[in-house]
């Protein structure tokens, strides 16, 4: 199967809205199978330098869905290659050993993440394989951007909830609510947040429920994930 046919097939498949887990899996077991990859991953990077692995297929120890602030992931040996890629707009980059490939994902010329592939041994024809990875990365960039657009609309940015958001599309949180949200992201209890800020428990509970309402989420985990993904704090 030639490259154009494979890319067209993936484009058609994406119209059925597969999960990103399935997309990562298909890269290893289908689209790049002749090259024998052992791992693929799709990453999201927001404008606050928070990195999140959206999907991964392979033997990696990376935990999917856990946001990592820049001061953590940039110093992590597990994702060291990503840290060297954020300022690059060139095509596929390769690790020194030639086993790991990485290409940036863009939406409207903005870096929104990465696509990575790992091979069991050094790849010989890096230029050819790199160009193939880049073609797939363009589809995945659009798909990831679409997924986040849907997520934003489902979590409080729909036409029915514009009253709780500022004109630039960001949730219209008060300064106190942002501080409370930061505590939630840091997995602090309401008691701990109240003690640190000097407010009563009931006030923090009220603000927490108000935050949930504004963000369109139902619990602290969803609120934390939403906040870190969109860079609200």
N, C-alpha and C positions, 0 to 999 in steps of 0.2 A: 504494500500500500504506500503510495507516494505521500509527500508531506502535505500537499494541497488537499488531498482527499481526507487525511487525518484531521487537519484543521477544520475543514468543512463539517466533518462528522462530529467533532467536539462542539462546534457552534450549534449544530442541530440538537445535540444532546442537552446543551445548557438551556435550551428553550423549555425543557421539561423540569427545570428548577431543581436539579439534584443538590444534595447537601455538599458543603465544602469538603467534608470527610470523604465523600464518594469521589469528588474531583481529585483530591490528593491520591486516593487509592488508584484511580484510573490512570494517572500519569505513570505510576510504577508498573501496573499490571497490564496496561493496554498500550497507551500512546508511545511510551518510551521503552517498552519491553525489549526490543531488539538490542538496546544498549545495556540492559541488565541493571537498572538502578535498584538500590535497596531501600531508598527513602525519598519521600517528597514532603514538602511542607509549604503552607500558605500563611503568611504573616501580615499583620496590620500594624502600621505605625501612625500614631496620630500627631497632631501639631504640638503636643506637649512632650514629645519624645517618649511616649509610652508605647511599648511594643507588646503585642499579644499574638500568640500562635493561634490562628483560627482553625487550622486542621493539619494533621500530620499522619502519614502512613509510613511505618518502618520502626526500627528498633530504638529510636531516640528516647531519652528520659524527659524530654520537654513536656510540660503539662499544658494541655490545650485549654484556652480560655482564661488563663491567669495573667492579668496585666503586669508588666514589669517596667518600672520607672527607668529612665535613662541611666541613672547612676548605678543601677543593678545590671541591666542587660548589656551595657557597654563594657562591663568588666567581667562578664561571664565567659568562660572558655567554651561553653556549649554553643554560644551564638557569636563567637568572636568575629567570624567572617562578615556578619551583618553590620557590625560597627564600622568596618572599613568601607562599606558600600554606600552609606547614606548620602555622601556628597558626590557620588558618581552618577552621571547620566549616560554612561556608555552602555554597551550591550552586556552580554553575559560575562561575569567575572568568575575566576576559578581560584580555588585554594592553592597554596604552594605545592601541595602534593598532587594536584590535578584530579582529585576525587570528588570535590564539592563544587557545584555550580550555583550561582546566584544571579538573579536578574531583578531589577527594580520593577515595582508595579506603580503605574501612574494613573491619575484621573484628573482631567483638565490641567495637565502639565504639573500636577502636584504629586509628590511622592506619598503614596498611601500604604506601601508595604513591600513585601518581597516574595518571590517564589524561589525555593531552594530544592535542589536535587542532589542526592549523594549516590556515588557509585562505589563498588567494592574495590576497584583499582583505578589507577590513573587513566583518564580518557586520552586516546591518541589524537583523534581528529576533533579538537576542541572548537575550531572555527565552525565546522559544519554542524556539530551538535548544538553549539551555542546559538546559531541562527534559528534552529528548530525550536529551542526552548523559548527564544524571544517571540516567535510567532504565537506560541501558546500563551505566553505571558500577557500578550495584548488582550486576548479573550478573557483571561482570568482577571486582569485589571478591571475590565468592564463589569465582569460578574461580581467581583468583590464590591465595587462601587455601587452596583445595583442592590446588593444585599444590605449594605449600610444605609442606602436611601430608604429601603423598605423598613429597616429597623427603626430609623428615625421617625418615620411616619407612624409606625405601630406603637411607639413609645412616647407619644405625647405631642408630636408635631403635625397631627392631622388637622384638617380644616376645622374640626369641632373643638380644638383645644388651643387655637392661636392666642386666646386671651391670656394664657399663662406664660407666653414667651415674648421676648423682646423682638424688635424689628429685625435684628440681624439673625434671628432664628435660634438663638441660645435661650435656654430656660431662664425665665425671669426670677431668679432666686435672690433673696436678700443677702446681705453680707453675713448675717448670723446663720442663715440657712446654708451658705457655702462652707462656713466653718464646721457646722454640724455634719454636713456631707463629707467633708474631709475626714472627720472622725470616723464616720461609717466606713469610708474606704480603707482606713487604717485598722478596721475591725475592732474599734473601741465600743464598749457598751454605753448605753444611755447614762448609766451612773457615772462612768468615767468621764464622758463628755461634759455632763452637768458639773462635775467636780472641777474640771479644768477651766470651764468657762464661767463658773460662778452663778449658774442658773439652777432653777429647781428641776427636779426630774420631770415634773408635769410639763414644764416649758419645753424641754428637749423632746419629750414624747410628741407634743403638739407639733413642733417644728419638723420632726421626723415624718409624721403622717402628712404634713403639708408638702414636704419634699417628694414623698412618694406620689402624691396627687399631681404635682407639677411635672414630674418626670414621666408620669404614666407607668410606674412600676408598682409591684405589689409587695416587695420585701427588700431587706438590706443588701442581699447578694446582688439582686438586679440593679439596685440603685448604685452600688459600688462599680459594677461592670459598666453601666451606662455612663457614669461620671468619668471613668478612666478612658473608656473608648472614645468619647467625644471631647476629652480634655477640658472638663468643666472646672477642675480644681488645679 
